[in-house]
Amino acid sequence: MRLSELLEGLETEAVTGDLAVPISGITYDSRAVRPGSVFFCVRGFTHDGHDFIPEAVGRGATALVVEGSEGLEAARRVLGPAPGGAAGRETGEPSPVVVVVPDTRLAMGLAAANFYGHPSRRLRVIGVTGTNGKTTTSHLVRELLAASGRSCGLIGTVHNVVGGKVLPAGRTTPEAFDLQNLAEQMVRAGDTHLSMEVASHGLALQRVTGFEFDVGVFTNLSPDHLDFHGDLEAYFQAKAKLFTGLGSSYLGRPKDGPKAAVLNADSPVSPRLAAMTKVPVVTYGTGAEPADLAATDIALEPDRALFTVTVREGLGAGFEHVEGFQARVNLSLTGRYNVSNALAALAVALIEGVEPSMAVSALSEVKGAPGRFELVDAGQDFVAVVDYAHTPDGLENVLEAARALRPRRVITVFGCGGDRDRAKRPLMGEVAARLSDFCVVTSDNPRSEDPLAIIEEIRPGLERAGRRMGVDFIEEPDRRRAIAAAVRAARPGDLVLVAGKGHETYQIFGDRTVPFDDRDVLREAIAEAAGRSGPEDRGGGAGGRR
């Protein structure tokens, strides 16, 4: 590919050098630069890519994409006053071409699509966004499509799936180059569909720019990531970008096939999204609001949910192929919120032409996502659950699901991540206090913060709800000990919930990451408690600050 082809469709402010130069790679990491690479200088939260121009040049970068006049000056400081000329480097080789753009993140998204041949245009792409439920819904979409014989890739928090092969995941929504690369691998592997989580960071930071979605799914909205977005309205506007972009293409020729916005009728912001999108809207819901797909007669069990789904004929313009029907669903996941997630996935399956009875049948076998209300059975006489819930709304949903199972008591282990939205910490405490009978407050991923300082900010929420330290809750910063304390406190018929980390297999402390899996630690604690004493001997608190 020539540099001019890579830059097709991008807004440029200036170019110094020959756009006909051949290029063989693109990167935003100076350590990955090779001869033939184009290095995009991105201003990050801790580092500015322009500071790494010397390294990129030293490694043989063919071109630099810089941001604005300041970026051009940064290039000139390294390459001289006339970058892009024949004498720009001490080696005597031509110096890199310098391309000035107004926004390097925007340029990265469009250039990545060009470099990888627009793979999203060769896939049916379903994007799922919302505060909670993205992971489970995207997994359910993939499972329903796969059950119908469609080959569907997955990009998300827990892992990625390419051609049926499970690959490790990094960010929920990868950077533009990584995202387009994954999608191109899916096309080569024979995938026809892609179900992916679309995080607000990915939308705000232009990671999905140049990526064309066919269906957008909205789950819900509650305060989260406000340390990044600033306020709830900015957070909403970031999510809304997925829906305002549906049905359009920066190439000027949208993909063939139906387009839809699948919106949660139970969310108060869905009418705003419906007014903002240009494509047909399909709604789903479990509450009083009318919806195209509605769940009623919901009954919850520890490992499943039963409900009646009613689907409206045609779902609206463009979906005449969807037959109206009513069926009793036996969902292999529990919790009212998972009924909502299942409705969203079912809506996508019907839009994609999956036969209704096949989709309903498949819901009885779906596995969902690891670490989402995942039962841990080690032979104990109480229910043990691990869940990723790490927001006030997410924790409330999971605890309401736990209480709906009518356990004798709910014992909750939870904390809050460090270097993240501090305002939600007392809110997490308040939710846990209101819906739990006993709490063990502990560390999550403290990162650079003192775990005890984080706990100090959680405690006021518990105390506002009338909870007393040493009676209704204890504080144990060591997560392993906290889980063991909850297990020792559990008696027959109780439910122990370990919340916050779900599928994660690590804890982050400052500059080190240590292995830690809540599911394994919970099993070990159960085995240790069973070996130490009989169930009748298990009592209340164990260790921690009282």
C-alpha positions as CSV (number, residue, x, y, z in Angstrom):
1,M,0.0,0.0,0.0
2,R,1.1,3.5,-0.7
3,L,0.9,6.3,1.9
4,S,-1.7,8.1,-0.2
5,E,-4.0,5.0,-0.1
6,L,-3.6,4.8,3.7
7,L,-4.7,8.5,4.0
8,E,-7.7,8.3,1.7
9,G,-10.6,10.0,3.3
10,L,-8.6,11.7,6.0
11,E,-8.5,15.4,6.6
12,T,-4.9,16.6,6.4
13,E,-3.6,20.1,7.3
14,A,-0.1,19.7,5.7
15,V,2.1,17.1,4.2
16,T,5.9,17.2,3.8
17,G,7.3,14.5,1.6
18,D,6.2,12.0,-1.0
19,L,2.7,10.4,-0.5
20,A,3.6,7.8,-3.1
21,V,6.0,6.1,-0.7
22,P,5.2,2.5,0.0
23,I,4.3,1.6,3.6
24,S,4.0,-1.9,5.2
25,G,2.8,-1.3,8.7
26,I,0.9,1.1,11.0
27,T,1.4,1.6,14.8
28,Y,0.9,4.0,17.7
29,D,3.6,2.3,19.7
30,S,7.1,3.5,18.9
31,R,8.6,0.2,20.1
32,A,6.7,-1.6,17.3
33,V,8.1,0.7,14.5
34,R,9.9,-1.1,11.7
35,P,11.2,0.2,8.3
36,G,8.1,0.9,6.3
37,S,5.9,1.7,9.3
38,V,3.7,4.7,9.7
39,F,3.9,6.0,13.3
40,F,0.8,7.8,14.6
41,C,1.6,10.3,17.4
42,V,-1.2,10.0,19.9
43,R,-1.6,12.2,22.9
44,G,-2.5,9.8,25.7
45,F,-3.4,10.2,29.4
46,T,0.2,9.7,30.7
47,H,2.3,10.0,27.6
48,D,2.4,12.1,24.4
49,G,3.3,10.1,21.3
50,H,5.1,13.1,19.9
51,D,7.7,12.6,22.6
52,F,8.6,9.3,20.9
53,I,9.3,10.7,17.5
54,P,13.1,10.2,17.9
55,E,12.7,6.5,18.7
56,A,10.3,6.0,15.8
57,V,12.7,7.8,13.4
58,G,15.6,5.7,14.8
59,R,13.7,2.5,14.1
60,G,13.1,3.5,10.5
61,A,9.6,5.0,10.3
62,T,8.6,5.8,6.8
63,A,6.0,8.4,7.9
64,L,4.9,10.2,11.0
65,V,1.3,11.4,11.5
66,V,1.3,14.3,13.9
67,E,-1.4,16.5,15.5
68,G,-1.7,20.1,14.6
69,S,1.0,22.8,14.6
70,E,2.5,21.6,17.9
71,G,2.9,18.1,16.4
72,L,4.6,19.6,13.3
73,E,7.0,21.5,15.6
74,A,7.8,18.3,17.5
75,A,8.7,16.6,14.2
76,R,10.8,19.6,13.1
77,R,12.8,19.5,16.3
78,V,13.9,15.9,15.4
79,L,14.0,16.1,11.6
80,G,15.1,19.7,11.0
81,P,13.1,22.6,9.5
82,A,12.2,20.8,6.3
83,P,11.1,17.3,7.3
84,G,10.4,14.9,4.5
85,G,13.5,15.8,2.5
86,A,16.5,13.8,1.3
87,A,18.9,14.9,4.1
88,G,16.8,14.6,7.1
89,R,18.7,11.7,8.8
90,E,22.3,11.2,9.7
91,T,22.2,7.9,7.8
92,G,21.6,9.7,4.5
93,E,18.3,8.0,4.0
94,P,15.3,10.1,3.2
95,S,13.6,11.4,6.4
96,P,10.1,10.3,7.1
97,V,7.1,11.9,5.4
98,V,5.3,14.1,7.9
99,V,1.5,14.2,7.7
100,V,-0.3,16.8,9.9
101,V,-3.9,16.1,10.9
102,P,-6.2,17.9,13.2
103,D,-6.9,14.8,15.4
104,T,-4.6,11.8,15.3
105,R,-7.1,9.5,17.1
106,L,-9.7,10.2,14.4
107,A,-7.0,9.7,11.7
108,M,-6.0,6.4,13.3
109,G,-9.5,5.0,13.0
110,L,-9.9,5.9,9.3
111,A,-6.4,4.9,8.4
112,A,-6.8,1.5,10.2
113,A,-9.9,0.8,8.1
114,N,-8.1,1.6,4.9
115,F,-5.0,-0.4,5.9
116,Y,-7.0,-3.6,6.7
117,G,-9.4,-3.3,3.8
118,H,-12.5,-2.2,5.6
119,P,-13.3,-5.6,7.2
120,S,-16.4,-4.4,9.0
121,R,-18.0,-4.0,5.6
122,R,-17.5,-7.7,5.0
123,L,-19.2,-8.7,8.3
124,R,-22.6,-8.2,9.9
125,V,-21.5,-6.1,13.0
126,I,-23.6,-6.0,16.1
127,G,-22.3,-3.4,18.7
128,V,-23.5,-3.6,22.3
129,T,-23.2,-0.6,24.6
130,G,-24.5,0.4,28.0
131,T,-23.2,0.7,31.6
132,N,-24.1,-2.9,32.6
133,G,-24.9,-6.0,30.6
134,K,-22.6,-5.4,27.6
135,T,-20.5,-8.5,28.1
136,T,-23.4,-10.9,28.8
137,T,-25.5,-9.5,25.9
138,S,-22.7,-9.7,23.4
139,H,-21.9,-13.3,24.4
140,L,-25.6,-14.2,24.1
141,V,-25.8,-12.7,20.7
142,R,-22.9,-14.8,19.5
143,E,-24.3,-17.9,21.1
144,L,-27.7,-17.5,19.5
145,L,-26.2,-16.8,16.1
146,A,-23.8,-19.7,16.4
147,A,-26.6,-22.0,17.4
148,S,-28.3,-21.1,14.1
149,G,-25.3,-22.1,12.0
150,R,-23.8,-18.6,11.6
151,S,-20.1,-18.1,12.2
152,C,-19.9,-15.2,14.6
153,G,-16.7,-13.6,16.1
154,L,-16.6,-11.8,19.4
155,I,-14.7,-8.8,20.8
156,G,-15.1,-7.9,24.4
157,T,-14.0,-7.7,28.0
158,V,-13.5,-11.4,28.8
159,H,-11.9,-12.7,25.6
160,N,-12.1,-12.4,21.8
161,V,-13.3,-15.2,19.5
162,V,-11.9,-15.4,15.9
163,G,-13.1,-18.2,13.7
164,G,-14.2,-20.2,16.8
165,K,-10.8,-19.8,18.4
166,V,-10.7,-18.1,21.8
167,L,-8.0,-15.3,22.1
168,P,-7.1,-13.2,25.1
169,A,-8.6,-9.7,25.3
170,G,-7.0,-6.5,26.3
171,R,-9.3,-3.4,26.4
172,T,-13.0,-3.9,26.2
173,T,-12.9,-2.0,22.9
174,P,-9.4,-2.3,21.4
175,E,-7.5,0.6,19.8
176,A,-8.4,1.2,16.2
177,F,-5.5,-0.7,14.6
178,D,-6.1,-3.7,16.9
179,L,-9.8,-3.6,16.3
180,Q,-9.5,-3.6,12.5
181,N,-6.8,-6.2,12.6
182,L,-9.1,-8.5,14.6
183,A,-12.0,-8.0,12.3
184,E,-9.8,-8.7,9.3
185,Q,-8.7,-12.0,10.9
186,M,-12.3,-12.9,11.4
187,V,-13.1,-12.3,7.7
188,R,-10.1,-14.5,6.7
189,A,-11.3,-17.2,9.2
190,G,-14.7,-17.3,7.6
191,D,-16.8,-15.4,10.2
192,T,-19.9,-13.8,8.7
193,H,-20.9,-11.9,11.9
194,L,-19.3,-10.0,14.7
195,S,-20.8,-9.3,18.2
196,M,-18.8,-6.8,20.1
197,E,-18.9,-4.7,23.3
198,V,-18.6,-1.0,22.5
199,A,-17.3,0.9,25.6
200,S,-17.8,4.6,26.1
201,H,-14.0,5.1,26.1
202,G,-13.8,3.4,22.7
203,L,-16.5,5.7,21.3
204,A,-15.1,8.9,22.9
205,L,-11.5,8.1,21.9
206,Q,-12.5,7.3,18.2
207,R,-11.4,3.7,18.4
208,V,-14.4,2.6,16.4
209,T,-14.2,5.4,13.9
210,G,-14.2,3.8,10.4
211,F,-15.9,0.7,11.8
212,E,-19.4,0.2,10.4
213,F,-22.1,-1.3,12.6
214,D,-25.3,-2.8,11.3
215,V,-27.1,-3.2,14.7
216,G,-26.6,-1.2,17.8
217,V,-27.8,-2.5,21.2
218,F,-28.4,-0.3,24.2
219,T,-28.7,-2.0,27.6
220,N,-28.9,0.8,30.3
221,L,-27.2,3.9,31.6
222,S,-26.1,4.7,35.2
223,P,-23.2,6.8,36.5
224,D,-19.8,5.2,35.7
225,H,-16.5,6.4,34.3
226,L,-17.4,9.9,35.3
227,D,-13.7,10.5,36.2
228,F,-13.2,10.3,32.4
229,H,-16.4,11.7,30.9
230,G,-17.0,14.5,33.5
231,D,-20.7,14.1,34.0
232,L,-23.6,11.8,33.1
233,E,-24.7,13.8,30.1
234,A,-21.2,13.5,28.5
235,Y,-21.2,9.8,29.3
236,F,-24.6,9.5,27.5
237,Q,-23.4,11.4,24.5
238,A,-20.4,9.1,24.2
239,K,-22.8,6.1,24.1
240,A,-25.1,7.8,21.7
241,K,-22.4,8.0,19.0
242,L,-23.0,4.3,18.3
243,F,-26.6,5.1,17.4
244,T,-26.1,8.3,15.5
245,G,-23.6,6.5,13.3
246,L,-25.9,3.6,12.3
247,G,-26.8,3.5,8.7
248,S,-24.0,5.8,7.5
249,S,-20.6,5.3,6.1
250,Y,-17.6,7.6,5.8
251,L,-17.1,6.0,2.4
252,G,-20.4,7.4,1.3
253,R,-22.0,4.0,0.5
254,P,-23.6,2.2,3.5
255,K,-23.5,-1.5,3.6
256,D,-26.4,-3.6,2.4
257,G,-28.7,-5.4,4.8
258,P,-31.0,-4.3,7.6
259,K,-30.0,-1.7,10.1
260,A,-31.5,-1.4,13.6
261,A,-31.2,0.3,17.0
262,V,-32.2,-2.3,19.7
263,L,-33.1,-0.2,22.8
264,N,-34.1,-1.1,26.3
265,A,-37.7,0.2,26.8
266,D,-37.1,0.2,30.6
267,S,-34.4,2.8,30.4
268,P,-35.5,6.5,30.6
269,V,-32.9,7.6,28.1
270,S,-34.0,5.2,25.3
271,P,-36.5,7.7,23.8
272,R,-33.6,10.1,23.4
273,L,-31.6,7.5,21.5
274,A,-34.6,6.6,19.4
275,A,-34.9,10.3,18.3
276,M,-31.1,10.5,17.5
277,T,-30.8,7.5,15.3
278,K,-31.6,7.3,11.6
279,V,-32.4,3.6,11.5
280,P,-35.5,1.6,12.6
281,V,-35.9,1.1,16.4
282,V,-36.7,-2.2,18.1
283,T,-37.5,-2.2,21.8
284,Y,-37.3,-4.8,24.5
285,G,-38.4,-4.7,28.1
286,T,-39.3,-6.5,31.3
287,G,-41.3,-3.7,32.9
288,A,-44.5,-1.7,32.3
289,E,-43.3,0.2,29.2
290,P,-44.7,-1.3,25.9
291,A,-42.0,-3.1,23.9
292,D,-41.6,-5.0,20.7
293,L,-40.1,-7.9,22.7
294,A,-41.6,-8.1,26.2
295,A,-41.0,-10.6,29.1
296,T,-43.8,-11.4,31.6
297,D,-44.4,-14.0,34.3
298,I,-40.7,-14.0,35.3
299,A,-39.7,-16.8,37.8
300,L,-36.1,-16.9,39.1
301,E,-34.2,-20.0,40.3
302,P,-30.5,-20.2,41.3
303,D,-29.3,-21.3,37.9
304,R,-32.1,-20.2,35.5
305,A,-34.9,-17.9,34.8
306,L,-38.3,-18.7,33.4
307,F,-40.4,-16.1,31.5
308,T,-42.9,-15.7,28.7
309,V,-41.7,-13.6,25.8
310,T,-44.2,-11.9,23.5
311,V,-42.8,-10.6,20.1
312,R,-44.6,-8.1,18.0
313,E,-45.3,-9.0,14.4
314,G,-42.8,-7.4,12.1
315,L,-41.1,-5.3,14.8
316,G,-41.6,-2.3,12.5
317,A,-40.5,-1.2,9.0
318,G,-37.7,-3.3,7.6
319,F,-38.4,-6.3,9.7
320,E,-41.5,-7.7,8.0
321,H,-39.8,-11.2,8.0
322,V,-40.1,-11.4,11.8
323,E,-43.3,-13.3,12.8
324,G,-45.1,-12.4,15.9
325,F,-45.2,-15.1,18.5
326,Q,-45.4,-15.9,22.2
327,A,-43.3,-18.6,23.9
328,R,-42.2,-19.8,27.4
329,V,-38.5,-19.4,27.7
330,N,-36.2,-21.4,30.0
331,L,-33.1,-19.3,30.2
332,S,-30.0,-21.0,31.6
333,L,-29.0,-17.8,33.5
334,T,-30.7,-16.2,36.5
335,G,-31.6,-12.6,37.4
336,R,-34.1,-10.2,36.1
337,Y,-31.3,-8.2,34.4
338,N,-30.3,-11.3,32.5
339,V,-33.9,-11.7,31.2
340,S,-33.4,-8.2,29.8
341,N,-30.0,-9.2,28.3
342,A,-31.6,-12.3,26.8
343,L,-34.4,-10.2,25.2
344,A,-31.8,-7.9,23.6
345,A,-29.9,-10.9,22.2
346,L,-33.2,-12.5,21.0
347,A,-34.1,-9.2,19.2
348,V,-30.7,-9.3,17.3
349,A,-31.2,-13.0,16.4
350,L,-34.6,-12.3,14.9
351,I,-33.4,-9.3,13.0
352,E,-30.6,-11.5,11.6
353,G,-33.1,-14.0,10.4
354,V,-32.8,-16.7,13.0
355,E,-35.9,-18.9,13.2
356,P,-37.8,-18.0,16.4
357,S,-38.2,-21.5,17.9
358,M,-34.5,-22.2,17.3
359,A,-33.6,-18.9,19.1
360,V,-35.9,-19.6,22.0
361,S,-34.6,-23.2,22.3
362,A,-31.0,-22.0,22.3
363,L,-31.6,-19.7,25.3
364,S,-32.0,-22.8,27.5
365,E,-28.4,-23.9,26.7
366,V,-26.5,-20.6,26.6
367,K,-23.6,-20.2,28.9
368,G,-23.4,-16.4,29.0
369,A,-20.1,-14.8,30.1
370,P,-17.7,-16.1,32.7
371,G,-17.8,-14.3,36.0
372,R,-21.3,-13.0,35.6
373,F,-23.5,-14.5,38.4
374,E,-21.2,-17.5,38.2
375,L,-22.2,-20.2,40.7
376,V,-19.3,-21.8,42.6
377,D,-20.2,-25.3,43.8
378,A,-17.7,-26.9,46.1
379,G,-20.2,-29.1,48.0
380,Q,-21.2,-26.4,50.5
381,D,-24.6,-26.0,52.0
382,F,-25.0,-22.4,50.9
383,V,-25.1,-20.7,47.5
384,A,-21.8,-19.1,46.4
385,V,-21.7,-16.6,43.5
386,V,-19.0,-14.6,41.8
387,D,-19.9,-11.5,39.7
388,Y,-18.2,-8.7,37.9
389,A,-20.6,-6.0,39.4
390,H,-18.4,-3.0,40.1
391,T,-20.9,-0.1,39.7
392,P,-23.7,0.9,42.1
393,D,-26.3,-0.1,39.5
394,G,-24.6,-3.3,38.6
395,L,-24.2,-4.3,42.3
396,E,-27.9,-3.5,42.9
397,N,-28.9,-5.7,40.0
398,V,-26.9,-8.6,41.2
399,L,-28.0,-8.3,44.8
400,E,-31.6,-8.0,43.8
401,A,-31.1,-11.2,41.8
402,A,-29.6,-12.8,44.8
403,R,-32.5,-11.7,47.1
404,A,-35.0,-13.0,44.6
405,L,-33.7,-16.5,45.3
406,R,-34.9,-16.0,48.9
407,P,-31.8,-17.1,50.7
408,R,-31.7,-17.0,54.5
409,R,-29.1,-14.3,54.5
410,V,-27.0,-12.5,51.8
411,I,-23.4,-12.0,52.6
412,T,-21.5,-9.7,50.2
413,V,-17.8,-9.2,49.7
414,F,-17.0,-6.1,47.7
415,G,-14.6,-3.2,47.2
416,C,-13.9,-0.4,44.7
417,G,-11.0,-0.1,42.2
418,G,-8.3,2.5,42.8
419,D,-7.5,5.4,40.4
420,R,-11.1,5.3,39.2
421,D,-14.4,7.2,39.9
422,R,-14.2,8.0,43.6
423,A,-17.7,9.4,43.8
424,K,-19.2,5.9,43.4
425,R,-17.5,4.5,46.5
426,P,-20.0,5.5,49.1
427,L,-22.8,4.7,46.7
428,M,-21.5,1.1,46.4
429,G,-21.4,0.9,50.2
430,E,-25.0,2.1,50.4
431,V,-26.3,-0.4,47.9
432,A,-24.5,-3.3,49.5
433,A,-25.8,-2.2,53.0
434,R,-29.4,-1.9,51.8
435,L,-29.5,-5.3,50.0
436,S,-27.1,-7.4,52.1
437,D,-27.5,-8.8,55.6
438,F,-23.7,-8.8,56.2
439,C,-20.9,-7.2,54.3
440,V,-17.1,-7.7,54.1
441,V,-15.5,-4.6,52.6
442,T,-12.2,-5.3,51.0
443,S,-9.9,-4.3,48.2
444,D,-10.6,-4.7,44.5
445,N,-7.8,-3.5,42.2
446,P,-6.3,-0.8,44.4
447,R,-3.7,0.2,41.8
448,S,-1.7,3.2,43.1
449,E,-4.1,3.9,46.0
450,D,-3.9,2.7,49.6
451,P,-6.6,0.0,50.0
452,L,-7.5,1.3,53.4
453,A,-8.0,4.8,52.0
454,I,-10.5,3.3,49.5
455,I,-12.3,1.5,52.2
456,E,-12.5,4.7,54.2
457,E,-14.5,6.2,51.3
458,I,-16.8,3.3,51.0
459,R,-17.7,3.2,54.7
460,P,-19.9,6.3,54.9
461,G,-22.4,4.7,52.5
462,L,-22.8,1.7,54.8
463,E,-23.1,3.9,57.8
464,R,-25.7,6.1,56.1
465,A,-27.8,3.0,55.6
466,G,-27.6,2.4,59.4
467,R,-25.0,-0.3,59.3
468,R,-22.6,-0.7,62.2
469,M,-19.0,-1.8,61.8
470,G,-18.3,-5.0,63.6
471,V,-22.0,-5.9,63.7
472,D,-23.4,-5.5,60.2
473,F,-20.1,-5.3,58.3
474,I,-16.3,-5.7,58.8
475,E,-13.4,-4.3,56.9
476,E,-10.6,-6.6,55.6
477,P,-8.3,-5.1,53.0
478,D,-6.8,-8.5,52.1
479,R,-9.2,-9.9,49.6
480,R,-8.3,-13.5,50.2
481,R,-8.9,-13.1,53.9
482,A,-12.1,-11.2,53.2
483,I,-13.5,-14.1,51.1
484,A,-12.5,-16.6,53.8
485,A,-14.3,-14.4,56.4
486,A,-17.5,-14.4,54.4
487,V,-17.3,-18.2,54.0
488,R,-16.8,-18.7,57.7
489,A,-19.8,-16.5,58.4
490,A,-22.1,-18.4,56.0
491,R,-24.6,-20.9,57.3
492,P,-26.9,-23.4,55.6
493,G,-29.3,-21.5,53.3
494,D,-27.2,-18.4,53.0
495,L,-25.9,-16.8,49.8
496,V,-22.3,-15.5,49.6
497,L,-21.7,-13.0,46.8
498,V,-18.1,-12.0,45.9
499,A,-18.5,-8.9,43.6
500,G,-16.3,-6.7,41.6
501,K,-13.8,-8.8,39.7
502,G,-15.8,-11.6,38.1
503,H,-13.7,-13.2,35.3
504,E,-10.5,-11.4,36.2
505,T,-7.6,-13.6,37.2
506,Y,-5.4,-10.9,38.8
507,Q,-5.2,-8.0,41.3
508,I,-3.3,-4.8,40.5
509,F,-1.2,-3.2,43.3
510,G,0.8,-0.2,42.2
511,D,3.2,-1.3,39.6
512,R,2.7,-5.0,40.1
513,T,0.0,-7.5,39.0
514,V,-0.5,-10.7,41.1
515,P,-2.5,-13.8,40.2
516,F,-5.9,-13.8,41.9
517,D,-9.2,-15.4,40.8
518,D,-12.2,-14.9,43.0
519,R,-13.6,-18.3,41.9
520,D,-10.5,-20.3,42.8
521,V,-10.1,-18.4,46.1
522,L,-13.7,-18.9,47.0
523,R,-13.4,-22.7,46.3
524,E,-10.3,-22.9,48.5
525,A,-12.0,-21.0,51.3
526,I,-15.0,-23.3,51.2
527,A,-12.7,-26.4,51.3
528,E,-10.7,-25.0,54.1
529,A,-13.8,-24.1,56.2
530,A,-15.3,-27.6,55.6
531,G,-12.1,-29.2,56.7
532,R,-11.8,-27.1,59.8
533,S,-15.3,-27.5,61.2
534,G,-18.8,-28.7,60.5
535,P,-21.5,-26.3,59.2
536,E,-23.0,-26.1,62.6
537,D,-19.8,-24.5,64.0
538,R,-19.6,-21.7,61.5
539,G,-20.3,-18.4,63.1
540,G,-20.1,-14.7,62.3
541,G,-17.1,-12.4,61.8
542,A,-13.6,-13.6,61.2
543,G,-10.8,-11.2,61.3
544,G,-10.7,-7.8,59.8
545,R,-11.2,-4.3,61.4
546,R,-14.3,-4.3,63.6
